[in-house]
């Protein structure tokens, strides 16, 4: 089965991170990694209620990271591994401009 995370920034081709030959990240480690990145980058919840869904966390971390972080292969692969494990999906498409995720 194909396993890939793609992140698209407005007006640019998608950044594709192939996870086919990569060791999966355990679910609890993935959630911790995303939480840590969320805090380090000073991200804010998307919803005014403050409720933060895992998918929202993936979106805001991708947005805060920007294209520069995705140009770092090690960070991009860790993001992809964490996102795939936390969301429980092998194929994820993230549209940063519209703040949307599709599977």
N, C-alpha and C positions, 0 to 999 in steps of 0.2 A: 504494500500500500504506500502511496506517495505521502510524504510528510514535508510540508513547506510552510513558511510564514512569509508573506509579502507585505511590504509597507509602502504606501504611495503618498508622496508629498505633492502638493499642487503644482501642475505643470512639468513634472519630472517622471521619468519611467520608474516603475516599481523597483524597490530594493527587494530582491528575493533571497531568502535564506533557506537553503536546502538542509533538511534534517534527516534524510534517508539513512546516512551512515553514521549518525551521531547518537550517542548514548542518551536515552530519555532522562529527564530530570524528575526526581520524586516530587509528588504533588506538594507536600509540605515545604520542601526546599524551594520550589517554584513560587509559592505564595510568599515565603520569607524574602526571596530575591526581589520580587516585584514591590513588596512593602518597603524594603531597603532603598530601592531606586526611587520610589515615590517620595520618600522622606529626603533623601540626598538632593534630589532635584527641586525640592520645594514645591511640589505639585499640590494642587487644590482639588477637592471633589468637584465633579461636573454638576451635580445636583444641588440646588439651594438647600435641600433638607440635610445635606451633609452625608447622606447614605452613599456608600462607595461599593459598587458591584465590582467583581473581579474584572469583567470586561471593561468597565470604566477605567479601572486602574491601568490596564494594558494600554488603552487609548491615550490617557494623559501622560504616561511614561513615554510612549512613542512620540507624542507631540513635544514634550519637554526635551527629549533627547535630540530631536532634529536630525537632519541629514548627516551632520558631522559625526554624531555617535554611531550611526549606522555604517559609516565609512570605516569604523574600527571593527575588523572581522571578529575578534574575540568577544567584544561587547555585544555585537549584533547576534552572534550565535547564542550567547547566554540569554539575551532577550527572547529570541525565538524559542529556545528550549523551555524557558520559564512560562512564556505565553501559551505554548502548546500544552504543557502539563497542567497549568492552572485552569485553563479553559476546557481541557479534556478533548481537544480537537486536533487531528493531525494536519489539517490544512486550514490556514487562517489568512484572510485578506483584511488588512487594516488601511482605511482611508483616513489619513490624518486631517485633511482639509474639512471633511464633512463629519469627522469624529464618529465613524461607523466601522463596524466589524461584520464581515460575512464569513461563512464557513463553507 
